Amino acid sequence: MKTLNLLALVLVLFLVLASPAFAQTTTPASTTLSGSGIGAGIAIAFVLVGAGYGFGKIGAAALEGIARQPEVKGDIRITMIIIAALLEGATFFALAVCFVLMGKANF
């Protein structure tokens, strides 16, 4: 339950702190409301939380495997680095998509 409360707090902070970052000075006639900026902010939060969870699971599993069989620590380390690199690549791709969506936001 603590984790869920923490995730809710992070989501609220992202939503509250994102508003000043998107502030623009435009004429009122050309102002349109779009939800893509807020959606991109929420998506970025989910991407980063998911990546952090994934890296934590990878590290925990690798440490547990090394603790159980210390003689294969080199193989476990190499596999962990490969999996972490793949996860990082997917995370950067998702963040790039979110930033492209954020650039198309009109407020």
N, C-alpha and C positions, 0 to 999 in steps of 0.2 A: 504494500500500500504506500510505503514511503517513496518508492520509485515512481509510482503513478502520480503522486503529489508533486514530486520534483519535475517530472516531465510536463505536467500542467503548468507549473510555475515558469519553466523555461519557455513554453509556448506563449504564455501571456506576456512575458518580457520581450520576446521576439516581436509580437504584434504591437506592443506599446512603443518599443524603441525604433521600430521600422518606420513609423509615421514621419518623424522629422527628417529621416534620411531621404524620403521620397518627396519632400516638400519642394515645390517649384513655384516660380512666379510666372503666372500666365494670366492672360486676360480672361475675365469671367465668361465671355462669349465662346471661347474655344475649350472650356473645361468640360471634359466628359468623365464619367465615373466608370472605372474598370476594376475588376477584381483580380486581374492577373498579377499585380504587384503583391497583393496580400497572399494570393495563392502561391506565388514563387517564394515568398518569405516562409510560409508554412512548409513548403516542400523542402527548402534548404534546411529547416530545423529537423525535419524527419530524416533527411539524408545524413546529416551530421550525427544525429542520435543513433541511427542504424549503423553507421560506420564505426562509431565508438563502441557500440555493443559487439559488432563483429570482431573488431580488433581485440576486445577484451576476451571474447570466447576463444579466439585463436591463441592468444597468449596463455590463457588458463589451460587449454588442452595441451599445448606444447610443454608447459611446465609440469603438468601431471604425467605426461608421457615420459619426459626425461627423468622424473622422480621414480617412475616405475622401472624404467630400463635405461640406466645411465650410459650403457655401452653404445647405444644408438643415438646419442644426443646430436651428432653431426648430421645424420639423416633427418631427424626431426626438425632441427634448426633450418636446414635448407628448404624443407617442405613448408615450414611456417613462413619463411621469407617469401617464397613463391606465392603462397595463398594471400599473404598480406599485400603483395604488389598487385595481384589481380583485384583485390578488394579496393585498394587505393585507386586503381584505374577506373573502376566502375563508379567510385565516389566522385572523382573529378569529372567524369562524363555527366553524371547527374547534376552536379553543381553547375557545369557549363550550360546545360539545358535550362536550369532554373534562372541563371543570369540572363540568358537570351530572352526568356519569358518576361523577366523583370524589366528588360530594356524596351519591351513593347507595351508597357503599362502607360495608360493615359489617365491622368487625374484631373 
